[in-house]
Amino acid sequence: MNGSAIAASGLRKAYKDKIVLDGIDLDVRAGTIFALLGPNGAGKTTTVNVLTTLLTPDAGKVVVAGHDVVTETKAVRAAIGVTGQFASVDDLLTGEENLLLMADLLHLPKAGRIAARLLDRFDLGEAAGKPAASYSGGMRRKLDLAMTLVGEPQIIFLDEPTTGLDPRSRRTMWEIIRELVASGTTIFLTTQYLEEADELADRIAVLDQGRLVAEGTADELKRRVPGSHVRLRFADRHALDVAAQVLHGSTMDAEELALRVPGDGGVRSLRALLDRLDAHSIDVEELSVHTPDLDDVFLALTGPQNKKVNAR
């Protein structure tokens, strides 16, 4: 990875007296997948519109692909691709014609070769000569992404890329996204599917009421909310009873010969737990770490009722 693909500091945007973005700082590393999560009205779309030069920020500095979004707009646009929530293909044209049209708009030579390569890459070769109106939802979304790739952008903004797709088509899109990143492309993803962010993103930021309330890997965010614990299972009742005396605050399941020990799920606390058991010569039959999922994180970190959690 080569530094930042997207960097923003103090990003602000308001509409009259309504502040939409209130001092956003972002650092998206090149060749990674960065996911932006947040409830409706949090400012996700405004953020993407600023990063893609569709809106001018009121304050702050934003650099995308090494270019300032305000003073070097054309250079930014030449380096990025944008795929929206709804496929922007022309239903009256065939899949191949959609790709040829995009290549012509970008004044690219060898448009036919570009179209053929992308049709093959996205497994759309057999449907190349069929009208896009006849495509399934998954095929339309693949064609839309293929059109975005015609200009070989360094950075791709994906806004809700799998909305409305069936589980199989969603997973196909996930594989395509991973392949793009493996080839060096940077992905900026907004999604309403928290499982999608968990599955794909190297880093996740949570936006709420115009502010970033959390950022980190999926595991780091999960450890920020209550509910993390370690489950220990023992070979016999004696070991269970001794462990329960040593590990204060644990909850016993006598039938399963198990203890539930509260913790943050981190390596350091897990090591301390095992050291404590070892110091008392207590053998553990089975150990598993349980953390909240991103749904729990989302609910805990967003909304006015959760300001205490956000401030931690």
C-alpha positions in Angstrom: 0.0 0.0 0.0 1.2 3.4 -0.9 0.0 6.0 1.6 -3.4 7.7 1.6 -5.9 7.3 -1.3 -8.3 9.6 0.5 -7.5 12.2 3.2 -9.9 14.6 4.8 -9.4 17.0 7.7 -11.9 19.2 9.3 -14.5 18.6 6.6 -17.6 20.7 7.1 -20.8 21.1 5.1 -24.0 22.9 6.0 -27.3 23.8 4.3 -28.4 27.1 5.7 -28.5 26.5 9.4 -28.4 22.7 9.3 -24.9 21.3 9.8 -24.6 18.1 7.8 -20.9 17.4 8.3 -19.3 18.7 11.4 -15.5 18.4 11.2 -14.9 15.0 9.6 -11.4 13.5 9.5 -10.7 10.6 7.2 -7.6 8.6 6.2 -8.2 5.8 3.7 -5.1 3.8 2.8 -4.5 2.9 -0.8 -5.4 -0.6 -1.8 -7.9 -1.2 1.0 -11.7 -1.3 1.5 -13.0 1.5 3.8 -16.7 1.3 4.8 -18.7 4.3 6.0 -21.8 3.3 8.1 -24.5 5.5 9.6 -28.2 5.8 10.0 -30.3 7.7 7.4 -29.5 11.4 7.6 -26.1 10.9 9.2 -24.3 12.5 6.3 -23.0 9.5 4.3 -24.3 10.7 1.0 -23.0 14.2 1.5 -19.6 12.8 2.4 -19.4 10.8 -0.8 -20.6 13.8 -2.8 -17.8 15.9 -1.4 -15.2 13.2 -2.0 -16.3 12.7 -5.6 -16.4 16.5 -6.3 -20.2 16.7 -6.7 -20.4 19.1 -3.7 -17.9 21.7 -2.5 -17.1 21.6 1.2 -17.7 24.7 3.3 -14.4 24.1 5.2 -11.6 21.7 5.6 -9.2 20.1 3.2 -9.9 17.0 1.1 -7.4 15.2 -1.0 -8.4 12.3 -3.3 -5.8 10.3 -5.3 -3.3 13.0 -4.4 -5.4 15.9 -5.7 -7.4 18.6 -3.9 -11.1 18.1 -4.6 -11.8 21.9 -4.9 -8.8 23.1 -6.9 -8.0 20.0 -8.9 -11.5 18.7 -9.7 -10.7 17.3 -13.2 -7.7 15.3 -11.9 -9.8 13.8 -9.1 -12.6 12.8 -11.5 -10.1 11.2 -13.8 -8.8 9.0 -10.9 -12.1 7.8 -9.5 -15.2 5.7 -10.4 -18.6 5.9 -8.8 -21.2 3.2 -8.7 -24.5 4.3 -7.2 -27.2 2.5 -5.3 -29.2 2.1 -8.5 -27.6 0.8 -11.7 -27.1 3.5 -14.3 -27.1 1.3 -17.3 -29.1 2.2 -20.4 -31.9 -0.4 -20.8 -32.2 0.2 -24.5 -28.6 -0.7 -25.2 -27.0 -4.2 -25.0 -24.4 -4.9 -22.3 -21.6 -4.5 -24.9 -23.1 -1.2 -26.2 -23.2 0.2 -22.7 -19.5 -0.5 -22.3 -18.7 0.9 -25.7 -20.6 4.0 -25.0 -18.7 4.6 -21.8 -15.4 4.1 -23.6 -16.4 6.6 -26.3 -17.4 9.2 -23.6 -14.0 8.8 -22.1 -12.4 9.1 -25.6 -10.5 5.8 -25.1 -8.9 3.9 -28.0 -9.6 0.2 -28.6 -13.0 0.4 -27.1 -14.0 -3.0 -28.5 -11.1 -4.6 -26.7 -11.9 -2.9 -23.4 -15.5 -4.0 -23.6 -14.6 -7.6 -24.5 -12.2 -7.8 -21.5 -14.7 -6.5 -19.0 -17.6 -8.6 -20.3 -15.3 -11.7 -19.8 -14.1 -10.5 -16.4 -17.7 -10.1 -15.1 -19.0 -13.3 -16.8 -21.3 -11.4 -19.0 -20.0 -12.6 -22.4 -23.1 -14.7 -23.2 -25.4 -11.8 -22.5 -23.2 -9.2 -24.3 -25.6 -8.9 -27.2 -28.8 -8.8 -25.2 -30.6 -5.6 -24.1 -29.7 -4.6 -20.5 -33.5 -4.4 -19.8 -33.5 -8.2 -19.9 -30.7 -8.6 -17.3 -31.3 -9.8 -13.8 -30.6 -7.5 -10.8 -27.2 -9.2 -10.3 -26.2 -8.9 -13.9 -27.3 -5.2 -14.1 -25.1 -4.5 -11.0 -22.2 -6.3 -12.5 -22.6 -4.4 -15.8 -22.8 -1.1 -13.8 -19.5 -1.9 -12.0 -17.9 -2.9 -15.3 -18.9 0.5 -16.8 -17.2 2.1 -13.8 -14.0 0.2 -14.6 -13.8 1.2 -18.2 -11.5 4.1 -17.3 -9.4 2.0 -14.9 -10.0 4.2 -11.8 -7.6 4.1 -8.9 -10.4 4.6 -6.4 -14.0 3.4 -6.6 -16.9 4.7 -4.6 -19.6 2.1 -4.1 -22.8 3.4 -2.7 -25.0 0.5 -1.5 -23.6 -1.8 -4.2 -25.7 -4.9 -3.3 -29.1 -3.3 -2.4 -31.9 -5.6 -3.7 -29.6 -8.5 -4.7 -30.2 -12.1 -3.7 -27.7 -13.7 -1.4 -25.9 -15.5 -4.3 -25.5 -12.3 -6.3 -24.4 -10.4 -3.2 -21.6 -12.9 -2.6 -20.6 -12.7 -6.3 -20.3 -9.0 -6.0 -18.2 -9.4 -2.8 -15.7 -11.6 -4.7 -15.5 -9.0 -7.5 -14.8 -6.3 -4.9 -12.1 -8.4 -3.3 -10.5 -9.0 -6.7 -10.4 -5.3 -7.4 -8.6 -4.6 -4.2 -6.2 -7.4 -4.7 -5.2 -5.7 -8.0 -4.5 -2.4 -6.1 -7.8 -0.6 -6.4 -9.1 1.4 -3.3 -12.8 0.9 -2.4 -14.8 3.4 -0.5 -18.0 1.6 0.5 -21.3 2.8 2.0 -23.7 0.0 2.8 -26.9 -0.7 4.8 -25.8 -4.3 5.3 -23.6 -4.4 8.3 -22.7 -8.0 7.5 -21.3 -6.7 4.2 -19.0 -4.2 6.0 -17.9 -6.9 8.5 -17.1 -9.3 5.6 -15.3 -6.8 3.3 -13.9 -3.7 5.1 -10.3 -3.3 6.3 -11.5 -0.3 8.3 -15.0 1.0 9.2 -16.1 4.4 10.3 -19.4 5.1 11.9 -21.0 8.5 11.1 -23.9 9.9 13.2 -25.4 13.4 13.1 -22.6 14.7 11.0 -19.8 13.4 13.2 -17.5 10.4 13.2 -18.3 8.6 16.4 -16.0 5.6 15.9 -13.4 4.2 13.5 -11.4 1.0 13.5 -11.4 -2.5 12.3 -14.6 -4.5 12.7 -13.1 -6.4 15.7 -11.9 -3.1 17.3 -15.4 -1.6 17.0 -17.1 -4.8 18.4 -14.9 -4.5 21.5 -16.2 -1.0 22.2 -19.7 -2.1 23.2 -20.8 -4.2 26.2 -21.4 -7.9 25.8 -17.9 -9.3 25.0 -17.0 -12.4 27.0 -14.9 -15.5 27.1 -16.6 -18.8 27.4 -14.5 -21.5 29.2 -15.5 -25.2 29.4 -13.9 -27.6 31.9 -13.5 -31.3 32.0 -15.1 -31.8 35.4 -17.1 -30.0 38.1 -14.1 -29.6 40.4 -12.1 -27.5 37.8 -15.3 -25.5 37.2 -15.8 -24.7 40.8 -12.1 -23.7 41.4 -12.2 -21.5 38.3 -15.4 -19.8 39.4 -13.7 -18.9 42.7 -10.6 -17.5 40.9 -12.5 -15.6 38.2 -14.7 -13.1 40.1 -17.7 -11.8 38.2 -18.0 -14.9 36.0 -21.3 -16.7 35.4 -21.5 -20.4 35.8 -23.4 -22.9 33.7 -23.1 -26.1 35.8 -24.9 -28.3 33.3 -22.4 -27.4 30.5 -19.4 -27.2 32.9 -18.8 -23.7 31.6 -18.0 -20.2 32.8 -18.9 -17.0 31.1 -16.2 -14.4 31.9 -16.8 -10.7 31.0 -14.0 -9.0 29.0 -13.2 -6.9 26.0 -12.2 -9.8 23.8 -8.7 -8.3 23.3 -5.5 -10.3 23.2 -4.1 -8.7 26.3 -7.1 -9.4 28.5 -7.3 -13.0 27.1 -3.6 -13.6 27.9 -4.1 -12.2 31.5 -7.1 -14.6 31.9 -5.1 -17.6 30.8 -2.2 -16.6 33.0 -4.5 -16.4 36.0 -5.8 -19.9 35.3 -2.3 -21.2 34.8 -1.2 -19.7 38.1 -3.9 -21.8 39.9 -3.1 -24.9 37.8 -6.6 -24.9 36.3 -6.9 -26.7 32.9 -9.4 -25.5 30.4 -11.0 -28.0 28.0 -12.4 -25.5 25.6 -12.2 -21.7 25.1 -14.1 -19.4 22.8 -14.3 -15.6 22.6 -17.7 -14.0 22.0 -18.0 -10.4 20.9 -21.0 -8.3 19.8 -21.7 -8.1 16.0 -21.8 -4.9 14.0 -25.5 -4.6 14.5 -24.8 -4.2 18.2 -22.1 -1.7 17.5 -24.3 0.3 15.2 -27.1 0.5 17.7 -24.8 1.4 20.6 -22.9 4.1 18.7 -25.6 5.9 16.9 -28.5 8.0 18.1 -28.8 10.7 20.7 -29.5 8.2 23.4 -26.0 6.7 23.1 -23.8 9.8 23.6 -22.2 8.1 26.7 -21.0 5.2 24.6 -19.8 7.5 21.8 -17.6 9.4 24.3 -15.8 6.4 25.7 
